[in-house]
Amino acid sequence: MDSLLIIIGVFLAVLFLGIPVVYGMILTAAAYLFILNDGIPATLIAQRTIGQLSESFTLLAVPLFLLAGNLLNASDMTRRLVAFAVALVGHIKGGLGHAVVVANVVMSGMSGSATSDAAGVGAIMIPSLKRAGFQPAYAAALTASAATLGPIIPPSIAMVLYASLANVSLGRLLLAGFIPGIVMALFLMVDIYFSRVSDGVKSVPFSLRTLWETGKDAILCLIMPAIILGGMFGGVYTPTEGAAAAVFYVLAIGLFVYRTLTPAAIFEALKESARMTGGVLIIVAAASTVSWILVVEQAGLALKMLFVPLQGIPSMTLLTIALMTLILGTAMEETTMLVLMTPILTPIVVQAGIDPVHFGLVFVFATMLGLITPPVGITMFIVCRIADVTVNQFTRAVIRPFFALVCALIVCALWPGMVLFLPRLVMGN
């Protein structure tokens, strides 16, 4: 227990000093291996971490989905989807605000990354939202909040990580994200409709002709989720192979149909995907080492004792973990959270009688909300840069959309039947 307290103390100290989380985890692991328990060779941990990364077929989907998202933005497919979303819902009170949500619903079925969706949709919609009368800070806050749909509606990079760490069916987990993703979108759209920020903003007149033309222009983009996800759940290919199919589809459409992908654009997409993949996997490697140390030091047992009063009340256990995740999400990057906490929390929720697929959906959902909360929300920084607003301005504007998403999170936590309906329908009990 003393070693566990020292490990936690070292980690909190490096975070307080402003050291990036990934380096903080490396320093924490080093302190344990070389000072607290020098009987364990550091090479053993390195070999274990490298083996986990190199031998995981599931994790191979991460760079492929990242590449698919970057190619989507480079191939002009994002612009076509946004135009269709504007024609579909731009006439409702709140106008282009609803179009941001709908565009992210469709984009979610392609990229699986909140940051890619925020960058792609944000670059197009934030200037349009500002011209329509939305305050820049609210335009940024709404775009970032809607981008959290990306890791919930399949495919999802975050769910790939959780499934590989918790040893649960990725197919069932991806299916579990459909209905909660729609619930999230509805909560955001209801908030937009009744919010005072929608008063006085310009709406787009509805036109069947415009809807038909934009739909026809975006049809190859709109059917992409059906092709990719239909192949996954139809048994044609695995989710990892589906990620490869997504890359192939975007390349084929961008090169031979729209002819918007150039060699330079493809190279930039590959370079950005490599940079993002490196950032994700180094966090996975460092966090998996720290997670292994926490398991060795029985951190799960210590945490389990905190949930003893809630034993027999699965809903309260789940809500408590969700609240803890929301708090930790203000200081911890989402990949770190997933890799660090999944091995510790999964045995606790299983013993509490919570389905690990239901827990995975709620945990990923709560973790993704950290993307829009200061001080480390990555999506927050992306949209702030696009909208040219400060983090303080963003923080004030994001309160309403954030609480709309929290309400959706509570619904998902308290209604397991809704989350598990599609997995049970498609794949059985």
C-alpha positions as CSV (number, residue, x, y, z in Angstrom):
1,M,0.0,0.0,0.0
2,D,2.9,2.4,0.8
3,S,4.3,1.8,-2.7
4,L,0.9,2.5,-4.2
5,L,0.6,5.8,-2.4
6,I,4.1,6.8,-3.5
7,I,3.3,5.9,-7.1
8,I,0.1,8.0,-7.1
9,G,2.0,10.8,-5.3
10,V,4.8,10.8,-8.0
11,F,2.2,10.9,-10.8
12,L,0.3,13.7,-9.3
13,A,3.5,15.7,-8.6
14,V,4.7,15.4,-12.3
15,L,1.2,16.5,-13.4
16,F,1.3,19.5,-11.1
17,L,4.7,20.5,-12.4
18,G,3.2,20.7,-15.9
19,I,5.0,17.7,-17.4
20,P,3.1,16.1,-20.2
21,V,1.1,13.1,-19.1
22,V,2.9,10.6,-21.2
23,Y,6.3,11.6,-19.8
24,G,4.8,11.7,-16.3
25,M,3.7,8.1,-16.7
26,I,7.2,7.1,-17.9
27,L,8.8,8.8,-14.9
28,T,6.3,7.2,-12.6
29,A,7.1,3.7,-14.0
30,A,10.8,4.5,-13.8
31,A,10.5,5.5,-10.1
32,Y,8.8,2.2,-9.3
33,L,11.2,0.0,-11.3
34,F,14.4,1.5,-10.2
35,I,13.7,2.8,-6.7
36,L,10.7,1.1,-5.2
37,N,11.0,-2.4,-6.7
38,D,14.4,-2.8,-8.4
39,G,13.9,-6.6,-8.4
40,I,11.8,-6.3,-11.6
41,P,14.0,-5.8,-14.7
42,A,12.9,-2.8,-16.8
43,T,13.5,-4.8,-20.0
44,L,10.7,-7.2,-19.0
45,I,8.2,-4.4,-18.9
46,A,9.5,-3.0,-22.2
47,Q,9.2,-6.4,-23.9
48,R,5.6,-6.9,-22.5
49,T,4.5,-3.4,-23.8
50,I,6.0,-3.9,-27.2
51,G,4.5,-7.3,-27.5
52,Q,1.1,-6.0,-26.6
53,L,1.3,-3.3,-29.3
54,S,2.8,-5.4,-32.0
55,E,0.7,-8.6,-31.5
56,S,-2.7,-6.9,-31.1
57,F,-4.7,-7.2,-34.4
58,T,-7.5,-5.1,-32.8
59,L,-5.1,-2.1,-32.3
60,L,-4.2,-2.2,-36.0
61,A,-7.5,-0.5,-36.6
62,V,-6.4,2.7,-34.8
63,P,-4.0,4.0,-37.5
64,L,-6.4,2.9,-40.3
65,F,-9.4,4.8,-38.9
66,L,-7.2,7.8,-38.3
67,L,-6.1,7.6,-41.9
68,A,-9.7,7.3,-43.1
69,G,-10.7,10.4,-41.2
70,N,-7.8,12.4,-42.6
71,L,-8.5,11.3,-46.1
72,L,-12.2,12.2,-45.7
73,N,-11.2,15.8,-44.8
74,A,-8.7,15.9,-47.7
75,S,-11.0,14.5,-50.3
76,D,-13.8,17.1,-50.0
77,M,-16.2,14.5,-48.7
78,T,-16.7,16.4,-45.4
79,R,-17.9,19.6,-47.3
80,R,-20.5,17.5,-49.2
81,L,-21.8,16.0,-46.1
82,V,-22.1,19.3,-44.3
83,A,-24.0,20.8,-47.3
84,F,-26.5,18.0,-47.1
85,A,-26.9,18.4,-43.4
86,V,-27.5,22.1,-43.8
87,A,-30.2,21.4,-46.5
88,L,-31.8,18.8,-44.2
89,V,-32.1,20.6,-40.9
90,G,-30.9,24.2,-41.5
91,H,-34.5,25.5,-41.5
92,I,-35.2,24.4,-37.8
93,K,-34.9,27.1,-35.1
94,G,-31.2,27.2,-34.4
95,G,-30.4,26.7,-38.1
96,L,-26.9,25.7,-38.7
97,G,-26.4,24.5,-35.1
98,H,-28.6,21.5,-35.9
99,A,-26.6,20.9,-39.1
100,V,-23.4,20.7,-37.1
101,V,-24.9,17.8,-35.0
102,V,-26.3,16.0,-38.1
103,A,-23.0,16.3,-40.0
104,N,-21.2,14.8,-37.0
105,V,-23.7,11.9,-36.8
106,V,-22.8,11.0,-40.4
107,M,-19.1,11.6,-40.0
108,S,-19.1,9.4,-36.9
109,G,-19.9,6.5,-39.1
110,M,-16.7,7.0,-41.1
111,S,-13.8,8.2,-39.0
112,G,-14.3,7.1,-35.4
113,S,-12.2,10.0,-34.1
114,A,-13.6,13.1,-32.3
115,T,-10.5,15.2,-33.2
116,S,-10.7,14.4,-36.9
117,D,-14.4,15.3,-36.9
118,A,-13.9,18.5,-35.0
119,A,-11.1,19.6,-37.4
120,G,-13.0,18.7,-40.6
121,V,-16.5,19.9,-39.7
122,G,-15.2,22.8,-37.6
123,A,-13.1,24.2,-40.5
124,I,-16.3,24.4,-42.6
125,M,-19.0,25.1,-40.1
126,I,-17.5,27.5,-37.5
127,P,-17.1,30.4,-40.0
128,S,-20.7,29.7,-41.3
129,L,-22.0,29.6,-37.8
130,K,-20.4,33.0,-37.1
131,R,-21.9,34.5,-40.2
132,A,-25.3,33.2,-39.2
133,G,-25.2,35.1,-36.0
134,F,-23.8,32.6,-33.5
135,Q,-21.2,33.9,-31.1
136,P,-17.7,32.6,-32.0
137,A,-17.3,30.9,-28.6
138,Y,-20.6,29.1,-28.8
139,A,-19.9,28.1,-32.4
140,A,-16.6,26.5,-31.1
141,A,-18.4,24.9,-28.1
142,L,-21.2,23.4,-30.2
143,T,-18.7,22.0,-32.8
144,A,-16.6,20.4,-30.1
145,S,-19.6,18.9,-28.2
146,A,-21.0,17.4,-31.4
147,A,-17.6,15.9,-32.3
148,T,-17.9,13.7,-29.2
149,L,-20.4,11.7,-31.2
150,G,-17.4,10.3,-33.2
151,P,-16.1,7.8,-30.7
152,I,-19.7,6.7,-29.7
153,I,-21.4,5.9,-33.1
154,P,-19.3,3.2,-34.7
155,P,-16.6,2.8,-35.9
156,S,-14.7,4.1,-32.8
157,I,-11.0,4.3,-32.1
158,A,-11.7,4.6,-28.3
159,M,-13.9,1.4,-28.4
160,V,-11.1,-0.4,-30.2
161,L,-8.8,0.4,-27.3
162,Y,-11.3,-0.5,-24.6
163,A,-12.2,-3.8,-26.3
164,S,-8.6,-4.8,-26.6
165,L,-7.9,-4.0,-22.9
166,A,-11.1,-5.4,-21.4
167,N,-11.2,-8.5,-23.6
168,V,-14.8,-7.9,-24.7
169,S,-16.3,-8.3,-28.2
170,L,-15.5,-5.3,-30.3
171,G,-18.5,-6.1,-32.5
172,R,-21.0,-6.0,-29.6
173,L,-19.4,-2.8,-28.3
174,L,-19.6,-1.1,-31.6
175,L,-23.3,-2.1,-32.0
176,A,-23.9,-0.7,-28.5
177,G,-23.0,2.8,-29.6
178,F,-25.7,3.3,-32.3
179,I,-28.7,4.2,-30.1
180,P,-26.7,6.2,-27.4
181,G,-25.1,8.2,-30.2
182,I,-28.6,9.1,-31.5
183,V,-29.7,10.0,-28.0
184,M,-26.7,12.3,-27.6
185,A,-27.5,14.0,-30.9
186,L,-31.2,14.5,-29.8
187,F,-30.1,16.0,-26.5
188,L,-27.8,18.5,-28.2
189,M,-30.5,19.4,-30.8
190,V,-33.1,20.0,-28.1
191,D,-30.7,22.2,-26.2
192,I,-29.9,24.2,-29.3
193,Y,-33.6,24.6,-30.1
194,F,-34.5,26.0,-26.6
195,S,-31.3,27.9,-26.0
196,R,-31.5,31.7,-26.2
197,V,-28.4,31.7,-28.4
198,S,-30.6,30.4,-31.2
199,D,-32.9,33.5,-31.0
200,G,-32.2,35.8,-33.9
201,V,-29.7,33.6,-35.7
202,K,-30.3,33.0,-39.4
203,S,-31.9,29.8,-40.6
204,V,-31.6,28.3,-44.1
205,P,-35.0,28.2,-46.0
206,F,-36.0,24.6,-46.7
207,S,-35.9,23.6,-50.3
208,L,-36.6,20.1,-51.7
209,R,-34.6,20.9,-54.8
210,T,-31.5,21.9,-52.7
211,L,-32.0,18.8,-50.5
212,W,-32.2,16.6,-53.6
213,E,-29.1,18.2,-55.2
214,T,-26.9,18.1,-52.0
215,G,-28.1,14.5,-51.3
216,K,-27.2,13.4,-54.8
217,D,-23.9,15.1,-54.5
218,A,-23.1,13.4,-51.1
219,I,-24.7,10.0,-51.8
220,L,-21.3,8.2,-52.1
221,C,-20.4,9.7,-48.7
222,L,-23.8,8.9,-47.1
223,I,-23.6,5.2,-48.1
224,M,-20.1,4.7,-46.8
225,P,-21.1,4.0,-43.2
226,A,-23.6,1.4,-44.5
227,I,-20.9,-0.3,-46.6
228,I,-18.3,-0.3,-43.8
229,L,-20.5,-1.2,-40.9
230,G,-22.7,-3.6,-42.9
231,G,-19.6,-5.6,-43.9
232,M,-18.4,-5.7,-40.2
233,F,-21.7,-6.9,-38.8
234,G,-22.6,-9.0,-41.7
235,G,-19.5,-11.2,-41.1
236,V,-17.7,-10.1,-44.4
237,Y,-14.8,-8.7,-42.5
238,T,-13.6,-8.0,-39.0
239,P,-13.6,-4.4,-37.5
240,T,-9.9,-4.1,-38.2
241,E,-10.4,-5.2,-41.8
242,G,-13.4,-2.8,-41.9
243,A,-11.0,0.1,-41.1
244,A,-8.8,-1.0,-44.1
245,A,-12.0,-1.1,-46.2
246,A,-12.8,2.5,-45.1
247,V,-9.4,3.7,-46.3
248,F,-9.7,1.9,-49.6
249,Y,-13.3,3.3,-50.1
250,V,-12.2,6.9,-49.5
251,L,-9.2,6.6,-51.7
252,A,-11.2,5.1,-54.5
253,I,-13.9,7.8,-54.3
254,G,-11.4,10.7,-53.8
255,L,-9.1,9.6,-56.7
256,F,-11.5,8.2,-59.3
257,V,-15.0,9.8,-58.7
258,Y,-14.5,13.2,-57.1
259,R,-10.9,13.5,-58.3
260,T,-10.1,15.7,-55.3
261,L,-7.3,13.6,-53.8
262,T,-3.9,14.6,-55.1
263,P,-0.6,12.8,-54.3
264,A,0.4,15.8,-52.1
265,A,-2.9,15.6,-50.2
266,I,-2.5,11.8,-49.7
267,F,1.0,12.3,-48.4
268,E,-0.2,15.0,-46.0
269,A,-2.9,12.6,-44.7
270,L,-0.4,9.8,-44.3
271,K,2.0,12.1,-42.4
272,E,-0.7,13.4,-40.1
273,S,-2.0,9.9,-39.5
274,A,1.5,8.7,-38.6
275,R,1.9,11.6,-36.2
276,M,-1.4,10.9,-34.5
277,T,-0.8,7.2,-34.4
278,G,2.6,7.7,-32.8
279,G,1.0,10.0,-30.2
280,V,-1.7,7.4,-29.4
281,L,0.5,4.4,-29.2
282,I,3.2,6.0,-27.1
283,I,0.4,6.8,-24.6
284,V,-0.9,3.3,-24.8
285,A,2.6,1.9,-24.2
286,A,3.4,4.2,-21.2
287,A,-0.1,3.8,-19.7
288,S,-0.1,0.0,-20.0
289,T,3.1,-0.1,-18.1
290,V,1.7,2.1,-15.3
291,S,-1.5,0.0,-15.4
292,W,0.5,-3.2,-15.0
293,I,2.3,-1.7,-11.9
294,L,-1.1,-0.6,-10.4
295,V,-2.4,-4.2,-10.9
296,V,0.8,-5.6,-9.2
297,E,0.3,-3.2,-6.3
298,Q,-3.4,-4.2,-6.0
299,A,-4.8,-0.8,-6.8
300,G,-7.9,-2.5,-8.0
301,L,-8.4,-4.0,-4.6
302,A,-8.0,-0.6,-2.9
303,L,-10.4,1.0,-5.4
304,K,-12.8,-1.9,-5.0
305,M,-13.1,-1.1,-1.2
306,L,-14.5,2.3,-2.1
307,F,-17.4,0.7,-4.0
308,V,-18.3,-1.8,-1.1
309,P,-21.1,0.5,0.1
310,L,-22.6,0.4,-3.4
311,Q,-22.4,-3.4,-3.7
312,G,-25.7,-4.7,-5.1
313,I,-26.6,-1.3,-6.7
314,P,-25.1,-1.5,-10.2
315,S,-26.6,1.8,-11.4
316,M,-25.0,3.7,-8.5
317,T,-21.7,2.0,-9.1
318,L,-21.9,3.0,-12.8
319,L,-22.9,6.6,-12.1
320,T,-20.1,6.9,-9.5
321,I,-17.5,5.6,-12.0
322,A,-18.9,8.0,-14.6
323,L,-18.6,10.9,-12.2
324,M,-15.0,9.9,-11.2
325,T,-14.2,9.7,-15.0
326,L,-15.6,13.2,-15.6
327,I,-13.5,14.6,-12.9
328,L,-10.3,12.8,-14.0
329,G,-11.0,13.8,-17.6
330,T,-10.3,17.5,-16.7
331,A,-6.7,16.5,-16.0
332,M,-6.0,13.4,-18.1
333,E,-6.0,12.8,-21.8
334,E,-8.7,10.3,-23.0
335,T,-6.3,7.6,-24.3
336,T,-4.4,7.7,-21.0
337,M,-7.7,7.3,-19.1
338,L,-8.8,4.3,-21.2
339,V,-5.5,2.4,-21.0
340,L,-4.8,3.2,-17.3
341,M,-8.2,2.6,-15.8
342,T,-9.8,-0.2,-17.9
343,P,-7.8,-3.1,-16.4
344,I,-8.6,-1.8,-12.9
345,L,-12.3,-0.9,-13.3
346,T,-13.4,-3.9,-15.4
347,P,-13.2,-6.5,-12.6
348,I,-15.0,-4.1,-10.3
349,V,-18.0,-3.7,-12.6
350,V,-18.2,-7.4,-13.5
351,Q,-18.4,-8.3,-9.8
352,A,-21.0,-5.6,-9.4
353,G,-23.2,-7.4,-12.0
354,I,-22.7,-4.8,-14.8
355,D,-22.4,-6.0,-18.4
356,P,-18.9,-5.1,-19.6
357,V,-20.3,-3.9,-22.9
358,H,-22.7,-1.6,-21.1
359,F,-19.9,-0.3,-18.9
360,G,-17.6,0.1,-21.9
361,L,-20.1,2.4,-23.6
362,V,-20.7,4.5,-20.5
363,F,-16.9,4.6,-19.7
364,V,-16.0,5.7,-23.3
365,F,-18.8,8.2,-23.3
366,A,-17.6,9.8,-20.0
367,T,-14.0,9.7,-21.1
368,M,-14.8,11.5,-24.3
369,L,-16.4,14.4,-22.4
370,G,-12.9,15.2,-21.2
371,L,-12.1,16.3,-24.8
372,I,-14.2,19.4,-24.2
373,T,-13.2,20.3,-20.7
374,P,-10.2,22.4,-19.7
375,P,-7.4,22.3,-19.2
376,V,-6.4,19.4,-21.4
377,G,-9.3,18.9,-23.8
378,I,-7.7,18.3,-27.2
379,T,-10.9,18.9,-29.2
380,M,-11.3,22.2,-27.2
381,F,-7.9,23.4,-28.4
382,I,-8.7,22.5,-32.0
383,V,-12.0,24.4,-32.2
384,C,-10.6,27.4,-30.2
385,R,-7.9,27.8,-32.8
386,I,-10.4,27.6,-35.7
387,A,-12.8,30.0,-34.1
388,D,-10.0,32.3,-32.7
389,V,-11.4,32.3,-29.2
390,T,-9.7,31.8,-25.8
391,V,-10.1,28.8,-23.6
392,N,-12.0,31.0,-21.0
393,Q,-14.5,32.1,-23.6
394,F,-14.9,28.5,-24.7
395,T,-15.4,27.2,-21.2
396,R,-18.3,29.7,-20.5
397,A,-20.0,28.8,-23.8
398,V,-19.7,25.0,-23.5
399,I,-21.6,24.7,-20.2
400,R,-25.0,24.1,-21.8
401,P,-23.9,21.6,-24.4
402,F,-21.8,19.8,-21.8
403,F,-24.7,19.4,-19.4
404,A,-26.9,18.2,-22.3
405,L,-24.3,15.5,-23.0
406,V,-24.1,14.7,-19.2
407,C,-27.9,14.1,-19.2
408,A,-27.5,11.7,-22.2
409,L,-24.8,10.0,-20.2
410,I,-27.1,9.5,-17.2
411,V,-29.8,8.0,-19.5
412,C,-27.2,5.6,-21.0
413,A,-26.0,4.6,-17.5
414,L,-29.5,4.0,-16.1
415,W,-31.0,2.3,-19.1
416,P,-28.8,-0.8,-19.9
417,G,-31.6,-2.2,-22.1
418,M,-31.3,0.6,-24.5
419,V,-27.5,0.2,-24.8
420,L,-27.6,-3.5,-25.1
421,F,-30.7,-3.8,-27.4
422,L,-28.8,-3.9,-30.7
423,P,-25.9,-6.2,-29.6
424,R,-28.5,-8.7,-28.3
425,L,-30.7,-8.3,-31.4
426,V,-27.8,-8.9,-33.8
427,M,-25.5,-11.1,-31.9
428,G,-27.7,-12.8,-29.3
429,N,-27.3,-12.9,-25.6
